[in-house]
Amino acid sequence: MKKSNRLRRIGATALAMVSVLGVAAAYRFANAQGLFNGVHETSPGQCRVLAGPVGDITANTKSAYIASGNALYVFDGGKLTKLSGTPKSFDVRAMALSRAVTGETYLRTVLTQDEGRFAIALFRVKPDAVEEVGRVTTDMLTDPAAIAAPDPERFYVVNRSESKTAFGRFLDNTLLLPRAHLMWFDGMKFVNVAEHLNTPSGLALSFDNARLFIAQDYPRSLVAIARNDFSGAVENPVALTLPSGPLHISTAPDDSLIVAARPKTGAAEVYRVSLENGAPKTATLLYAKKGEEIRAAAELNGTLLIGTDKSLVACAK
């Protein structure tokens, strides 16, 4: 009888512990998804719709490039122009611009291929077209979410999840497991340079290429890391917690960061993050809207470009 009572007590204790852990995990997941967040709509000025759904946006000081549908567009601050030269299948996950020593502009794109595989293509940018000049792939690209390139030959790419199965990615996202890696391509091979990232979703380089910025969705953090330009190694991370989950980062002309963030499912926010000695310091809300999933944002000549699952919006100050 005593043994039976002891077993019942052990079972009840174990069940209580599992219940507590389950409730804690459910709360953590709900909080990460922004279920307790409110959204108060705002914009920095007059806004106009330029195009339909956006895959990604990347910009330099002269132009912004937008992946929309199965096409690539360039925006010069006045009009949106479709570029020719993209492959027939142009399903873009992420993009990054870089400049060669010759002064030519290049565009790196993460493309979805057949059977769930991914490739990273390199395009030479011309005034009215792009020309594909190279493509690399590896089994290490399990769930690529963002890319950043200091030059046309080399780049960083990050997987949101390291799992090679849809169920594994679901577990990573649901349990908020820090299992993602940051990879560096040195022109010849891929190497892991950082581990234990939690749902990384955005990458950007400072204008001097001295620092790499990483957006982590569920921890709602923006991390700045010093980088070695030769080896790609990163060190000395400094993090800033944001009110919403950051999904995309771009560098603004004033050396601040434009961060596209998700306050909750079906909502969009954009922040300007100021830097101090290269580290993120404060975040200021620029734009918020309900009913649209944020994809990307960038700033060009005083115009804020916001890309969502429904539209490309340009907001002038």
N, C-alpha and C positions, 0 to 999 in steps of 0.2 A: 504493500500500500504506500509506504513512504517513498519507494523508488518511483512508483507511478505518479505521485504528487510532484516529485522533483522533476520528472520529465515534462509534466504539464506546465510547471512553472518555467522551465527552460524554453519550451515551445512558445508559451505566451510572451516571454521576454523577447525571443527572436522575432516573433510576429510584430511586436510593438516596434522593435528597432527597424524592421523592414518598412513598416508603415510610415515611421518618422522620416526615414531616408527617402521613401517614395514621395511624400508630401514636399520635402525640401527640394528634391529634384524637379518636381512639377512646378513649384514656385519659381525656382531658378530659371527654368525654361520659359515660363510665362513672362517673367520679368525681362528676360533677354529678348523675347519677341515683342516687347513693348505693350503688352496687354493692359498695363496700368497707366500708360502714357496718354496725355491729351495732346491734340494738335491745334494750334492757333494760327490760322492762315495769315501769311504776310508775304510781301515782295519788296525788292529794293527800288522799284520804279515801274515805268510802263513796260508791260510784257506783251509779246506777240508770238503766236505759234508759227514756226517755220516749216515743220515737217511732221511725219508720223512717228511711230515707235522708234526708240533709240537703243542700239546695242552698246555703244561706247562713244566717248568723246576724248580727244587728245588735242592739245594746243601748244603752239610756241608763241613768240611775241608778234607774229605776223598773221597767222591763220589758225583756224581750228578745223579739225577733221572729224567727221561724224559718220559712224556706221549706222545705217538705218535700213531695215529690211535686208535685202541682199545686195546693197549698193553702198558706195563710199561717196561722201560729199565733202566739199571744202567751203568754209564760211570765212569771208574776209572782213566781216563787220557790217557789210551792207546786204549782200545777197548770198544765197546758198546755191552752189553749183555742183552738179553730179560729175564725178570723175570716171573716165573710161579706164579699161585695163585690168579691172578686178576679175578674178577667176569666176567661172560659172557658179560654183558653190562658194559663197562668201559669207559664211555664218560666223560672225566675229564674236569672240568672248571678251577680248581685251586688246588695246592698242597702245603704242608708245612711239613718240617721235625721237629722232636723234639726227645729229649733223656730222657729216664726214669732214675730214681735213680739207677736202676740195671745196667745201661750202655747200655741197648737195644735201638735200633733206631726204631722210629715209624713214619709213614707217614699218615698225614691227607689229604683227598681228597674230593673236592666238586664234586659230581657226578650228572649228569642229569638223571632223572628217567622217567618213563612213564608219559604221559599227562602233560609234562612241569613242573613236580615237581622236587625238588632237595633234596639230602641227603648228609650228611657229614660222610664219612666212615673213620674208623681208621684201619690201617694195621701195623702189626708187620713185620719189615724188617729182612729177613734172607739173607745169602750170595747169594743164587740163586733163591729166591722166596719171596713172601709176603703172609701173612696170615691175613685175615680180622677178627678183634676181636670185632668190635662194629660199630654201625651206628645210627645216630640221624637225625631227620628231624623236621621241623616246618613250619607253614604257613608264618612265618616271612622271610623265604628264598624266596624272590620274584625274584631277579635277581643277585645271588651271583657272585662276580667277583674275590675275593681274600680271602685268609685265612692266619693266622699267629698263631703259637702255641708255648707257652713257655714250655709246657710239654704235655705228651700224653692225659691228662684228660681235659685240658682247651684250649680254643682258641678264637681268634677274627675272625669274618667274616664280610664282608661288601657287601651290595647290591649296584650295580651301579645305580639302580633306585628302588624306593619304590613302583612303580605302579605294580599292579597284572595283567595288560592287556598290550598287545603289543602296542595298540594305546597310552596308558598312558606313556609307556616307550619311544615311539617315541616323544611325546610332551616334556618329561623331557630332552631328548637329543637334540631336535631341539631348544627348548627355553632356554636350559642351566639352568634349574631350580635346585637350591641347596636343594634337598629334600631327599637325601640319609642319612641312619643311619649306624653307626658302632655298631656292636653287639658283646657282650662278652658271651661266654658259660662257666659257672663256674663249669661244671661237672654235673650239675643238670638241669639248666634252662638257657634260653637266656634272656639277658637284653640289652637295648639300652644304650650305654655309650657316644655317640657323635651324634649330629644331624647337619642338614644343610650342608652336604657335597655335592660337585658338581662333578658328574660322577666319583666317586672313582673307581680305576681300579687295584690297587696294594697295598699289605701290606707286611711289613717285620719288624722283631724285631732285635734290636741290640744284640750282642753276650751276653751281661750281662742281657738282657731282661728288661733293665731300660727304654727303649724308643721304641715307635712304630712309624713306618714310613708309611705314606699314600700317594699314588700317585693319583692325581686328573687330569683326562685326559684333559677336555676342558679348565679349568683355567691354564693348563700347570704348575702345582705347585707340589712340593714335600714338605710334611708337617711332621715335627718331633714333637712328643707329649710324654711328660713324663707320665708314667703309674704307677698305684698302683698294685702291684703283687697280693694282696689279693682280692680286689674288682673288678679289671679290669678297674677302673675309669681312665680317661685320663685328662690331663690339660697342660697348658702353651704351646700352639702350636707355632712353629716357621716354617715359610714357605720360600722356595726358588723357584723363577720362572725359568722355563726351556725354552729353545728355541723350544721344541716340546712337544706334549702331552704324559706324562709318562703313560705306561700301566702295567708295571711289575717292581718289586723291588726285589733284593736279596742282602744279605750282603756278602762282599768279605772278604777274610782272613785278609787283612790289616785294616779291620773295615771301609773301604769305602763302598759305595753302587754302585751296578751295576744296571743301570736303562734302561730298554727297552722302547723306545719311538717311537711315530708315528709322523713324521714331516708333513705328508699329507697322504691321502688315497693311498695305493699301494706303500708304502715306509717304510724302517726300519732304525732306528738309535739306538745306544747303547752309553750311557754315563757312566763315572765314576764320582760319586759325593763325594767329600771330606767332612769330618765332622770337626767341631770345637766345642768342649765342647758338643758333641752329636747332634749339629744342622747342617743341610746341609749348606755348604759354597760356593763351586764352582763346576761347571759341566764341564768335559772335554770329547769331542767327541772321541769315540774309533772306531766306526764302522758306516758306512752308505751305504745303497744300495737301488736302485730303483727296482720297480717291484715285491716286496714282502711285505706282511703285517706282521709286527712284532707281536710276541706272548709272548716271554719271553727271558731272558738272565741271565747267571750266570758265575762265574769265579771259576775254579778249578785248583789248582797247576800251575798257570800261563797260563792256556788255557781258552780263552773266548768262551763260548758256546752261540750260537744265534739260537733261534727257531723262525721260520716264518710259514706262511701258506703253504710253499712249501718244506722247508727243515730244517734239523738240521745241523748247521755249527760249526766247531771247528777251532778257530784261535789261533795259537801259537805265542807268542811274538818273 
